[in-house]
Amino acid sequence: MNYGTLYGIGAGPGDPELLTLKAVRILGQVDRIYAARSSKNAHSSSHAIAEPHLKDGVEVSLLPFPMTRDKEALTQAWEDNARTILTDLRQGLNVAFLTLGDPMTYSTFGYLKKTLATIDPNAPVEIVPGVTAFAASAAASGFVLAEEEEHLAVVSGAKGGDHVKKAAEYADSLVVLKAYKQFEEIRSALDQTGFSRDAIVVENCGHPQQRISRDMTEITERPGYFTLILSRKAQGT
């Protein structure tokens, strides 16, 4: 069987100019584009970012992924979407799956890749890395993440401050992703561990509504969905 190739392409956090040259080249060559959308709407952020680089007339399909912690529902969605893509690959079509940031960092693509390999281990997959939101946020804010022998920890804030406190025990710098829902608890954890004094909150990095806050106390309402925190431990703590 002559398979096509699935390309997992990182679209970066928001600015279309942050797609790599390789990503742009492949997007101009593939037969079909896939991107994830919520099962609740028909919008795909990764598709919106990459759209200026797509060739005229290329077919774009937005695959539904439920925003839920229901493992059974998630597993079914991953399998259904993997089989949809596999049908194209077995017909010899080259397809791209767009993802926010980098395909291998907190991405839907990681689950899709594993599911596809389980169904058909012979299906070819190539990964094109993308600029992560925290790298772009550091650049936009001029925030130095780590130097010399310092330890940098990247943690999810989805479950609140406990993970942040654990990472703070050994890290010199912290990146807290998914910080919007448990923001107050995360802010408290950073304060308790000496990380709040030198901290920056970035919302909607790379988008027109990007906001950079250099004082965490100025944020009085829960920030938006695309929020992360960059922080460094205060000297002497």
Stockholm file with secondary structure:
# STOCKHOLM 1.0

chainA/1-237         MNYGTLYGIGAGPGDPELLTLKAVRILGQVDRIYAARSSKNAHSSSHAIAEPHLKDGVEVSLLPFPMTRDKEALTQAWEDNARTILTDLRQGLNVAFLTLGDPMTYSTFGYLKKTLATIDPNAPVEIVPGVTAFAASAAASGFVLAEEEEHLAVVSGAKGGDHVKKAAEYADSLVVLKAYKQFEEIRSALDQTGFSRDAIVVENCGHPQQRISRDMTEITERPGYFTLILSRKAQGT
#=GR chainA/1-237 SS CCCCCEEEEECBSSCGGGSCHHHHHHHTTCSEEEEEEETTCSCCHHHHHHGGGSCTTCEEEEEEECCSCCHHHHHHHHHHHHHHHHHHHHTTCCEEEEESBCTTSSCHHHHHHHHHHHHCTTSCEEEECCCCHHHHHHHHHTCCCCCTTCCEEEEECTTCHHHHHHHHTTCSEEEEESCSTTHHHHHHHHHHTTCSTEEEEEESTTSTTCEEESCGGGCCSCCCSSEEEEEECCTTC
#=GC SS_cons         CCCCCEEEEECBSSCGGGSCHHHHHHHTTCSEEEEEEETTCSCCHHHHHHGGGSCTTCEEEEEEECCSCCHHHHHHHHHHHHHHHHHHHHTTCCEEEEESBCTTSSCHHHHHHHHHHHHCTTSCEEEECCCCHHHHHHHHHTCCCCCTTCCEEEEECTTCHHHHHHHHTTCSEEEEESCSTTHHHHHHHHHHTTCSTEEEEEESTTSTTCEEESCGGGCCSCCCSSEEEEEECCTTC
//
